[in-house]
């Protein structure tokens, strides 16, 4: 054996305890991995639907933008009047110790439009609505894809630890337990044989004396 183990009852107790902890650790890692995989599969389905939806929404929004350019001409001043988005807030939820982001976006109501209605038309309103939808979907997709990325890293780490427990530590402790148990049993047999020999010799001496 690579590691020197003294075959004593104390060592056997220690190895059995380590083996129990390693097996328990593997069960926990395996359970964690399965929960994380299940969470990621749900998010992958959601991301797939979001990507399809966001592509359609982008296409609709850019077509609306083209109609604006045709009907209104240069729209850069109107675009500059729309403020930069600063309503994003990020919080976190924990799944088996993995921190997953929750991104919320405070949307602007119709009454808080920053551009003048006199300088625009219905195409501009429609494009504004479409790009707001794009923004909302982008935020949701960013949240989902970031969660998927974090889960993938956590699953990889969990799998690595589970494999180390299953393929290295557990077999190591099982081998040590077997080695110590066999050694102790061999010592017990030797001790029993020695006591038997001593007893036989004492009986022979007793017979000679008598």
N, C-alpha and C positions, 0 to 999 in steps of 0.2 A: 504494500500500500504506500502511496506517495506521502501521505501524512502519517506521522508516527502516532499510534493510538495504543495506550496502555490498557490491556484487557482487565479492567476492574469493574466492580458493580457500580461504582460511582460514575465511571466513564459510560457504562451502558445506559444509566439513567439520563445522563446529559445528552447522549446521542439520540435516545428515544424522544426526548423533549425537543431537540432540534429537528428531528424528522417530522414530528407532529406539527411543529410551527411551519416547516417548509411546505407540508401538504396543505395546511390551512391557508398559507399564503398563496399557493397555486390556485386553490379553489376561489379565493377572493379575486385574484388577478383574472382568472377565467371568467368569473361572473361580471367583473368590471368591463372586460373586453367585449363580452356579448351585449351588455347594455349600451356601450358606446357605439358598437357596430349597428345595433338596432336604431339608435338615435341618428346616426349618419345616413342610414338607408332612407329614413323618413325625409331627411333634409335633402338628399340627392333627388328624390322624387319631386320635392317642392322646387328645387333649383331648376330641374328640367322644365317644369311647367312655367316657371318665371321667365326663363330664357326665351321660350317660345312667345310668351306674352309680351315681353319687353321688345323683342325684335319687331313684332307687329305694331307695337305702340310707337317705336322709333320711326318706322316706315310711314305711319300715318302722320306723325308730327312733322317730318321733313317735307312731306307732300303739302301739308298745311303751310309750312314756311315758304315753299315755292309759290303758292297762291298769294301769300302776303307780298312777296317781292314783285309779283306781277301787278297786283292791284294798288299797292302803296308805294312802290319804288324802293328807295333807300330807307331801311328800317333800323339802322344802327342806333340813331338817337333814342328811338322808342325802346330798343333792347337795353341800352345803357340806363334807362330810367328804372328798369326792374332791379331791385336790390339783390346783392349777393346773399345766398342762402346761409343763414346762421342759426337755424332753428333745430339743428341736430343735437340730440342728447344720447349718450351711451351709458348703459348700465349693464350689469352682468347677472347671469344665472349659472348655478353650478350643477353639473351633471357628473356624478361620481368623481368629484374633485376637479373637474375640468371647467374652467371659467369660459362661458360662452357669451358673446356680446348680444345685447338687445338694443337696437338702434331705433330711436323714435324721432319723428319729424313733425314739427308743429307747422301745419299747413296754413297758408294765408287765405282768409275768407274773401269772398267776392267784393265785399264792401271796402276792403283794404287794398284794392288794385292801385298800383303805383304809376300807371300810365293814364293819360287822358283819353276819354272815350271819343272826344271830338276829332282827334287826329288818327283814329283807328277805325276798323270796320269789323264785321262779324268774322271774317277770316282770321283777323289778328286775335280776336277773343277765342276762337276755336283752337288756334295754334298754341296760345297761352295755356289753354286747358290741357291740350295734348302733351306739352312739355312738362307741365306740372305732374301729369300722370307718369311720364317717363322718369321724372325725379323721384316720385314715390316708389315706383317699381325698382329703380336703381338702388335706393336705400334698403329696400327689403332684400334684394338680391345680394347686396354687399354684406348684409348681416348673415344671410344663409351661407354664402360661400366662405365667409370668415369662420363661421361655426364648423363647416365641413373641414376646412384646413386645420383648425385646432383639434378637432376630433381625430383626424387622420394621424396627426403627430402623436396624440395621446394613445391611440390604438397601437401604433407601431412600438411605442415605449412599453406599453402594457404587454404586448405580445412577446417582446424581447425578454422582459422580466419573467413572464410565465414560462417561456422556453428554458430560461436559465434554471428556474426552480425544477421544472419537469425533467430536463435532460442532464443537469449537472448536480444540483444540490441534493435532490431527493434520491437519485441512485447512489450518490456518495454516502449519504447517511444510512441508506439501506445496507450498503456494503460494509460500513463500519459496524452497524448493529449485528450483522451476520457474523463478522469476524470476531467481535467481542463475545457474542453468545457462544459461538463454537469454542473459543478459547476457554471461557469459563466452564463450559460443559466438559471439555477435555481435562481441565484442572480438577473438576469434581470427580471424574472417573479415576484419575491418577490418585487422588486423595483417598477415594474409596478402596482402590486396589492396595494402596500402601497400608491403610488401616487393617485391611483383611489379612495382609501378609504379617503385619505386626501381631495381630490377634492369633494367627496360626502359630507363629513362633512362640508366643507366650504359652499357648496350650501345650506345645511340645516340651517346653522347659518344665511346665507344671507336671507333666507326666513323668519326666525323668526324675524330678525331685521326689515324687510320690513312689 
